[in-house]
Structures are given as structure tokens and as C-alpha cells.
């Protein structure tokens, strides 16, 4: 299983379209169990944002599933 997460305003991913292209690329490589979440109004260090508790909960849910 792969979890791809990022902040929507992260300059590293450049755009929502590029984020979605990454997911498509992983699928093309043969990965079938891909989960992704793009967090609105967040930048690069999403685990240091004010609402980081929600992100930690999302990661925990992914790990437990």
C-alpha cells in the first residue's frame, strides 16, 4: 500500500494536476493499492501545520487498514 499526501500549495508538487499525474504514474508502474490526499491551504511541511492532528489521524487510518 502507498499513501501519497501533500499540501495543495506545496511548491514541490507544483499543482494539483502534477499531483494527479504522480498517482497515474504509480498506477502505470503497476501499483494497485494507492491512496492519496491533497490537503487544501497547506504547503510543504503538512505535519507542522495547525491542523496536523487531522493528518496524523489520516495516516493512522491508512496504516491500520
N, C-alpha and C positions, 0 to 999 in steps of 0.2 A: 504493500500500500504506500502511496505517495500523497503527501499533503503539501500543496503549494499555496503559500499565503504571502500577501504583500499589502502595503498601503497603496491606495489608489493614487496618491500624489507622490509616490516614490520615484525620484528621477532615474533610478536604476532600471525600472521596468519600462520607462518612457511613456507608456499609455496602456489603457485597458485593452486595446487591440493587440499590442505586443504581449501582454499577459495571456490573453486568449490564444495567441499563436504558440506560446510556450506549451500550453496544455495540449494543443493539437499536435505539436512536435513530439511530445512524450507519447501520445497515442499512436502516432505514426511509427515510433520506435518499437511499439508492441506492448507498452504498458497499458493495462486494462483497469486497474484499480486506482484511479486518480481522483482525489478530492481537491477542490480549490476554493479559496475565499479571498476576495479583494475587499479590503476594509476602506470604506469611504472616509474622506477627510484626514487620512493618515499618511505619513511619509515613510521614511526608510526604517526607522527603529520602532516598529509597531509594539514591541514588548516594553517600551519605555513611555508609551502614550498614556494619557489619563485613563482611558477605558481599557487598559491592558488586561484587566480581570476577565473581560469577555473573551479576549483572545486566548488567554490561558485555559478558560473553560472549553473553548472550541478545540484546542489542541488536545486536552484531556479526553474529550468525547471521541475524537479521532483515534487516539491511542487505545482507548478501551473498546472500540468497535472492531 
